[in-house]
């Protein structure tokens, strides 16, 4: 269930990035939002961090910071 949720949100951000990229090509801005590489959400009791095809969900009360969770996720990818 969590995998489907994270995939759906990533697809939504990809669509939004594509729309912003299209606006940028009309001369609005030089930045590029594509490809979407990751995202994070923190609210309620939980925090979610997604990077590429991996995600982590943590209890906010047990987490020091989003940076800590991002580091843990990055270490998992480099250990592969």
C-alpha positions as CSV (number, residue, x, y, z in Angstrom):
1,X,0.0,0.0,0.0
2,X,2.8,2.4,0.9
3,X,4.6,1.7,-2.4
4,X,1.4,2.5,-4.4
5,X,1.0,5.7,-2.4
6,X,4.6,6.8,-3.0
7,X,4.4,5.9,-6.7
8,X,1.2,7.9,-7.1
9,X,2.7,11.0,-5.4
10,X,5.9,10.7,-7.4
11,X,3.8,10.5,-10.6
12,X,1.8,13.6,-9.5
13,X,5.1,15.6,-8.9
14,X,6.4,14.4,-12.3
15,X,3.2,15.8,-13.9
16,X,3.6,19.1,-12.0
17,X,7.2,19.3,-13.0
18,X,6.4,18.7,-16.6
19,X,3.8,21.5,-16.5
20,X,6.3,23.9,-14.8
21,X,8.9,22.9,-17.4
22,X,6.5,23.8,-20.2
23,X,5.9,27.2,-18.7
24,X,9.7,27.7,-18.4
25,X,10.2,27.0,-22.1
26,X,8.0,30.0,-22.8
27,X,10.7,32.2,-21.3
28,X,9.3,32.4,-17.8
29,X,12.3,31.0,-16.0
30,X,15.5,29.1,-16.7
31,X,15.2,26.4,-14.0
32,X,14.3,22.9,-14.9
33,X,12.3,20.6,-12.6
34,X,12.7,17.4,-14.6
35,X,13.4,14.7,-13.8
36,X,11.8,14.4,-10.3
37,X,14.5,12.7,-8.2
38,X,12.8,12.7,-4.8
39,X,10.5,14.3,-2.3
40,X,9.7,14.4,1.4
41,X,6.6,14.9,3.5
42,X,6.4,15.5,7.2
43,X,3.1,15.9,9.0
44,X,1.1,14.3,11.8
45,X,3.0,11.4,13.4
46,X,5.0,10.3,10.3
47,X,7.6,11.5,7.8
48,X,8.0,10.1,4.3
49,X,11.2,10.5,2.2
50,X,11.3,9.2,-1.4
51,X,14.5,9.1,-3.5
52,X,14.4,7.3,-6.8
53,X,12.8,3.9,-6.4
54,X,13.3,3.8,-2.6
55,X,11.3,5.2,0.2
56,X,11.3,5.4,4.0
57,X,8.6,6.1,6.5
58,X,9.6,7.1,10.0
59,X,7.8,8.2,13.2
60,X,8.5,11.9,13.7
61,X,9.0,11.5,17.4
62,X,11.9,9.1,16.9
63,X,13.5,11.1,14.1
64,X,16.1,13.9,14.6
65,X,15.6,15.6,11.3
66,X,14.7,15.1,7.7
67,X,18.4,15.3,6.9
68,X,19.0,12.2,9.1
69,X,16.3,10.2,7.2
70,X,17.7,11.4,3.9
71,X,21.2,10.3,4.9
72,X,19.9,6.9,5.9
73,X,18.1,6.5,2.6
74,X,21.3,7.6,0.7
75,X,23.4,5.1,2.6
76,X,21.1,2.3,1.6
77,X,21.5,3.3,-2.1
78,X,25.3,3.5,-1.9
79,X,25.4,0.1,-0.1
80,X,23.8,-1.6,-3.1
